[in-house]
């Protein structure tokens, strides 16, 4: 007899959410975490779209700030201002939130096994070997162990990633608009970008991601903070770094009795690297499939998980990959011209109305429909976007 019905490797937010849902359904769940403490260190920007309310638990106490809009800057400083009449995103205390989600899984009956480093996985037979703790067996194994997933390495080639760096900045005597996120594009980091995410009127997370080294990103951040007037007198409180997985359409997320979830499955938005809402939705999707397979005793039904995932996200993620490719190919001069044309073409009101952090295809369709993108991008580039809806 196996130790668990389901063994989840990785007690991050997605793995913990899946574990909670499976425990709620009455299954015996083991949640295996290599760290001694869930959520530490912080390795994300902590900004998530308001749709999170429809995908997972989110008590008010973990929301540090509510964001209503964004200032989008071109390399030379042309600004697009977009806003919603209600919160468009939340800035989260991710360390506390991650701990909360793991605690919820435990409250529902899951076993949380901290300081358990997995060093071997038998994905066919459902066996996990943990350093100093021996073997753990399960009917189903779930790899939710992040971008450097050990479980994924048994199913896929090494994952491709991009580097991210972030500072926690005390604005000092400066006060800035905490209702707006700032996003800065530049060919030095494209298709990544630089962000200023307000935690309050005096504190912000300032960071960026790019296909570059941490040393280069660190220098870009230093230069940005030292030259941007809003940071005069500001001080860096803490520095963070990490990696963001690249979305990989070819990644295998099912093998035998083992599935992948979240960053381990590269279930992230290609344009921003964000994956919390996609991950939460996929956790629900996977919980439904896995519970059905276990109930009827047919592991073969796990094949419905990748099928359902592709049905839900294939077109959206393909569109975002095309957008990412476009931005990655543009020079600063081209980015500046695009921003000026967008501003003149009324893009601010259009983005305010149709823009969505998590589903960007709606906005792209509207921009194609009214001819705005046709006036900005060459036909050969637009053809790639058109083909997505054939």
C-alpha positions as MATLAB code, in Angstrom:
seq = 'XXXXXXXXXXXXXXXXXXXXXXXXXXXXXXXXXXXXXXXXXXXXXXXXXXXXXXXXXXXXXXXXXXXXXXXXXXXXXXXXXXXXXXXXXXXXXXXXXXXXXXXXXXXXXXXXXXXXXXXXXXXXXXXXXXXXXXXXXXXXXXXXXXXXXXXXXXXXXXXXXXXXXXXXXXXXXXXXXXXXXXXXXXXXXXXXXXXXXXXXXXXXXXXXXXXXXXXXXXXXXXXXXXXXXXXXXXXXXXXXXXXXXXXXXXXXXXXXXXXXXXXXXXXXXXXXXXXXXXXXXXXXXXXXXXXXXXXXXXXXXXXXXXXXXXXXXXXXXXXXXXXXXXXXXXXXXXXXXXXXXXXXXXXXXXXXXXXXXXXXXXXXXXXXXXXXXXXXXXXXXXXXXXXXXX';
ca = [
       0.000    0.000    0.000;
       1.309    3.453   -0.930;
       2.086    6.135    1.632;
      -0.188    8.625   -0.149;
      -2.813    8.842   -2.848;
      -1.025   11.962   -4.098;
       2.480   13.229   -3.327;
       3.083   16.868   -4.264;
       6.696   17.973   -4.628;
       6.867   21.694   -3.861;
       4.839   23.657   -1.296;
       4.724   26.881   -3.279;
       1.357   28.572   -3.846;
       0.308   26.318   -6.734;
       1.424   23.052   -5.138;
      -0.204   23.978   -1.817;
      -3.458   24.955   -3.544;
      -3.591   21.650   -5.410;
      -2.803   19.741   -2.193;
      -5.597   21.547   -0.355;
      -8.155   20.724   -3.035;
      -7.161   17.062   -3.138;
      -7.309   16.811    0.670;
     -10.750   18.445    0.603;
     -11.867   15.675   -1.753;
     -10.855   13.108    0.865;
      -7.540   11.896   -0.537;
      -4.397   11.260    1.480;
      -1.926   13.931    0.399;
       1.759   14.441    1.114;
       3.173   17.935    0.453;
       6.964   17.678    0.174;
       9.046   20.855    0.528;
      12.832   21.050    0.389;
      13.007   24.323    2.361;
      12.794   24.612    6.113;
      10.295   27.465    5.740;
       7.632   27.957    3.077;
       7.816   31.154    1.005;
      11.351   32.191    1.911;
      13.149   33.870    0.222;
      10.842   36.138   -1.776;
      11.440   35.526   -5.481;
       8.671   37.386   -7.293;
       7.266   40.860   -7.849;
       4.078   40.004   -5.964;
       1.730   41.747   -8.424;
      -1.298   39.720   -9.454;
      -4.425   40.521  -11.460;
      -7.770   40.994   -9.746;
      -8.966   37.707  -11.273;
      -7.181   35.952   -8.451;
     -10.367   36.472   -6.430;
     -12.095   34.026   -8.797;
      -9.337   31.429   -8.723;
      -8.224   31.042   -5.122;
      -8.521   32.111   -1.517;
      -7.181   35.617   -0.847;
      -7.854   37.115    2.592;
      -7.609   40.899    2.692;
      -4.720   40.764    5.169;
      -2.304   39.597    2.469;
      -3.053   42.527    0.130;
      -0.437   45.242    0.708;
      -1.771   47.612   -1.948;
      -4.494   47.824   -4.588;
      -3.484   49.087   -8.023;
      -5.915   50.878  -10.327;
      -3.785   51.517  -13.388;
      -0.371   51.741  -14.995;
       2.037   54.263  -16.457;
       3.750   52.709  -19.494;
       6.993   54.374  -20.584;
       8.913   54.159  -23.855;
      12.747   54.351  -23.806;
      12.696   58.144  -24.351;
       9.898   58.739  -21.832;
       6.687   58.840  -23.874;
       4.016   57.785  -21.389;
       0.745   55.934  -21.828;
      -1.561   56.259  -18.835;
      -4.172   53.541  -18.426;
      -6.601   53.040  -15.570;
      -9.644   51.157  -14.349;
     -12.426   52.449  -12.150;
     -11.784   49.618   -9.709;
      -8.709   47.658   -8.613;
      -7.012   46.000  -11.592;
      -4.342   44.243   -9.553;
      -3.154   43.537   -6.035;
       0.307   43.793   -4.525;
       0.682   40.808   -2.234;
       2.774   39.918    0.768;
       3.872   36.777   -1.038;
       5.868   35.270    1.818;
       2.885   35.430    4.178;
       0.450   34.401    1.432;
       2.498   31.348    0.469;
       2.632   30.281    4.125;
      -1.136   30.754    4.408;
      -1.843   28.515    1.396;
       0.393   25.768    2.796;
      -1.341   26.062    6.179;
      -4.724   25.738    4.490;
      -3.590   22.494    2.862;
      -2.545   21.191    6.279;
      -5.859   22.234    7.840;
      -7.673   20.187    5.205;
      -5.595   17.125    6.108;
      -2.466   17.222    3.920;
       0.870   16.264    5.515;
       3.439   19.078    5.097;
       6.935   17.588    5.057;
       9.450   20.440    5.418;
      13.201   20.115    4.909;
      12.636   17.135    2.600;
      15.022   17.354   -0.366;
      14.064   14.993   -3.190;
      17.071   13.345   -4.857;
      15.385   10.737   -7.049;
      11.957   10.173   -8.568;
      10.541    7.070  -10.231;
       7.836    8.736  -12.291;
       6.472    5.456  -13.659;
       6.060    3.632  -10.344;
       5.197    6.608   -8.148;
       8.232    6.573   -5.874;
      10.035    9.588   -4.436;
      13.371    9.246   -2.667;
      14.138   11.939   -0.111;
      17.574   12.645    1.332;
      17.807   11.374    4.939;
      14.113   10.360    4.897;
      13.926    7.358    2.580;
      11.209    6.518    0.084;
       7.716    8.019   -0.248;
       5.244    6.218   -2.503;
       2.051    7.527   -4.090;
      -0.501    6.640   -6.728;
       0.107   10.021   -8.382;
       3.137   12.327   -8.197;
       2.743   16.060   -8.832;
       5.796   18.163   -9.640;
       5.099   21.701   -8.438;
       8.705   22.443   -7.537;
       9.273   25.641   -9.497;
      11.323   26.682  -12.514;
      14.253   24.394  -11.609;
      11.907   21.454  -11.101;
      13.651   18.222  -10.161;
      10.539   16.275  -11.164;
      10.406   17.946  -14.580;
      14.049   16.978  -15.220;
      12.887   13.349  -15.345;
      10.441   14.207  -18.143;
      11.990   17.083  -20.104;
      15.260   18.670  -21.216;
      16.555   21.422  -18.876;
      14.124   24.336  -18.698;
      15.060   27.670  -20.251;
      14.845   30.659  -17.942;
      15.446   34.394  -17.801;
      17.124   36.255  -14.956;
      15.164   38.565  -12.684;
      16.381   41.129  -10.153;
      14.421   43.294   -7.733;
      15.051   45.920   -5.043;
      12.846   46.897   -2.147;
      13.139   50.692   -2.158;
      12.330   53.208    0.546;
      11.317   56.395   -1.265;
      12.393   58.554    1.698;
      10.749   61.946    1.693;
       9.390   61.389   -1.822;
       5.734   60.499   -2.181;
       4.491   58.915   -5.386;
       1.163   57.660   -6.681;
       0.608   54.269   -5.091;
      -2.451   53.627   -7.308;
      -0.304   53.095  -10.407;
       2.305   50.548  -11.450;
       5.086   51.836  -13.697;
       6.372   49.732  -16.598;
       9.417   50.797  -18.629;
      10.414   49.148  -21.921;
      13.903   49.255  -23.398;
      15.663   47.182  -26.044;
      18.420   46.451  -23.500;
      16.012   44.162  -21.662;
      13.372   43.364  -24.324;
      11.217   41.370  -24.395;
      11.511   41.880  -20.645;
      10.818   45.200  -18.955;
      11.471   47.201  -15.807;
       8.762   47.702  -13.176;
       8.033   49.951  -10.227;
       5.371   48.329   -8.057;
       4.109   50.504   -5.186;
       3.623   48.828   -1.834;
       2.634   52.145   -0.252;
       3.229   55.855   -0.904;
       6.771   55.478    0.418;
       7.836   51.907   -0.455;
       8.143   50.146   -3.816;
       9.471   47.020   -5.457;
      11.689   48.033   -8.370;
      12.849   45.262  -10.647;
      13.245   43.826  -14.116;
      13.746   40.594  -16.010;
      15.764   39.947  -19.138;
      17.865   37.398  -20.952;
      20.988   38.707  -19.271;
      23.198   38.196  -16.244;
      22.309   39.326  -12.732;
      25.321   41.641  -12.816;
      23.945   43.433  -15.890;
      20.442   43.669  -14.433;
      21.845   44.942  -11.151;
      23.704   47.704  -13.000;
      20.589   48.674  -14.972;
      18.616   48.950  -11.723;
      21.332   51.040  -10.085;
      21.459   53.384  -13.083;
      17.668   53.686  -13.188;
      17.342   54.555   -9.511;
      20.251   56.983   -9.571;
      18.984   58.929  -12.615;
      15.186   58.902  -12.205;
      14.068   61.995  -10.290;
      11.369   60.156   -8.354;
      14.092   58.222   -6.521;
      16.054   61.241   -5.326;
      16.900   60.562   -1.683;
      15.555   56.991   -1.900;
      17.434   54.047   -0.419;
      17.597   50.358   -1.261;
      16.402   48.294    1.697;
      16.856   44.805    0.272;
      17.892   43.051   -2.927;
      16.382   39.917   -4.450;
      17.171   37.770   -7.450;
      15.715   34.722   -9.114;
      14.793   33.064  -12.387;
      11.588   33.111  -14.412;
      10.780   30.093  -16.599;
      10.247   30.679  -20.280;
       6.926   29.412  -21.530;
       7.615   26.209  -23.460;
       4.849   24.930  -25.737;
       6.645   21.609  -26.152;
       7.095   20.840  -22.468;
       5.689   17.479  -21.461;
       3.460   17.888  -18.384;
       2.351   14.254  -18.045;
       4.361   11.057  -17.935;
       2.881    7.872  -16.538;
       1.453    8.691  -13.124;
       3.321   12.001  -12.825;
       2.089   15.477  -13.765;
       3.639   18.951  -13.614;
       2.034   22.138  -12.320;
       2.860   25.854  -12.240;
       6.390   27.043  -13.012;
       7.541   23.419  -13.207;
       5.165   23.064  -16.180;
       6.185   26.507  -17.546;
       2.570   27.593  -17.058;
       3.515   31.270  -17.211;
       2.550   34.236  -19.353;
       5.235   34.714  -22.050;
       4.832   38.496  -21.982;
       5.317   39.040  -18.244;
       6.535   35.787  -16.727;
       3.634   35.854  -14.273;
       2.092   32.498  -13.503;
       0.068   32.663  -10.307;
      -3.421   32.847  -11.806;
      -2.660   30.346  -14.586;
      -1.129   28.084  -11.952;
      -4.164   28.325   -9.677;
      -6.526   27.553  -12.550;
      -4.384   24.603  -13.592;
      -4.303   23.355   -9.991;
      -8.117   23.225  -10.032;
      -8.079   21.600  -13.466;
      -5.549   18.998  -12.313;
      -7.386   18.304   -9.046;
     -10.559   17.485  -10.978;
      -8.727   15.137  -13.358;
      -6.566   13.436  -10.719;
      -9.479   12.881   -8.321;
     -11.529   11.324  -11.118;
      -8.649    9.031  -12.123;
      -8.174    7.892   -8.520;
     -11.898    7.433   -7.902;
     -12.332    5.073  -10.851;
      -8.874    3.496  -10.493;
      -7.709    4.415  -13.990;
      -4.422    6.338  -14.122;
      -4.829    6.562  -17.893;
      -7.438    9.282  -17.305;
      -4.604   11.634  -16.307;
      -4.184   12.288  -20.037;
      -7.191   14.599  -19.761;
      -5.071   17.085  -17.786;
      -2.771   18.203  -20.655;
      -5.737   18.056  -23.045;
      -7.807   20.384  -20.864;
      -4.839   22.688  -20.310;
      -4.174   23.087  -24.033;
      -7.851   23.613  -24.772;
      -7.987   26.431  -22.233;
      -4.677   28.189  -22.883;
      -3.119   27.225  -26.224;
      -4.382   30.186  -28.283;
      -3.827   32.785  -25.565;
      -0.267   31.657  -24.894;
       0.556   31.445  -28.604;
      -0.650   35.017  -29.026;
       1.503   36.179  -26.127;
       4.516   34.421  -27.643;
       3.950   36.402  -30.861;
       3.733   39.673  -28.899;
       6.908   38.745  -27.013;
       8.673   38.059  -30.309;
       7.615   41.446  -31.693;
       8.898   43.378  -28.673;
      12.112   41.393  -28.617;
      12.901   42.394  -32.205;
      12.351   46.156  -31.793;
      15.034   48.819  -31.339;
      14.577   51.732  -28.934;
      13.789   53.998  -31.878;
      11.058   51.601  -33.030;
       9.689   51.315  -29.497;
       9.541   55.117  -29.211;
       7.723   55.442  -32.539;
       5.271   52.733  -31.526;
       4.457   54.489  -28.248;
       3.906   57.831  -30.000;
       1.578   56.230  -32.548;
      -0.289   54.392  -29.819;
      -0.772   57.629  -27.892;
      -1.990   59.509  -30.971;
      -4.227   56.609  -31.961;
      -6.170   56.601  -28.697;
      -4.567   53.480  -27.265;
      -4.804   54.757  -23.686;
      -8.589   54.577  -23.613;
      -8.577   51.294  -25.508;
      -6.116   49.665  -23.092;
      -8.095   51.056  -20.157;
     -11.259   49.445  -21.500;
      -9.982   46.136  -22.895;
      -6.628   45.643  -21.184;
      -6.280   42.650  -18.895;
      -3.155   41.462  -17.095;
      -3.973   37.825  -17.661;
      -5.902   37.592  -20.942;
      -4.280   39.881  -23.488;
      -5.850   38.486  -26.650;
      -9.010   40.566  -26.182;
      -7.030   43.810  -26.402;
      -4.998   42.608  -29.397;
      -8.201   41.690  -31.249;
      -9.633   45.159  -30.627;
      -6.446   46.851  -31.831;
      -6.512   44.760  -34.995;
     -10.225   45.403  -35.517;
      -9.937   49.190  -35.356;
      -6.775   49.285  -37.479;
      -4.465   50.655  -34.784;
      -1.957   47.808  -35.010;
      -2.023   47.988  -38.813;
      -0.776   51.591  -38.589;
       2.061   50.596  -36.258;
       3.397   47.189  -37.260;
       4.543   45.952  -40.686;
       2.163   43.579  -42.424;
       4.572   40.668  -42.218;
       4.603   40.943  -38.412;
       0.848   41.347  -38.181;
       0.387   38.220  -40.265;
       1.610   36.136  -37.340;
      -1.061   37.602  -35.090;
      -3.818   37.243  -37.711;
      -3.008   33.565  -38.173;
      -3.742   32.834  -34.523;
      -7.475   33.306  -35.061;
      -7.843   31.286  -38.249;
];
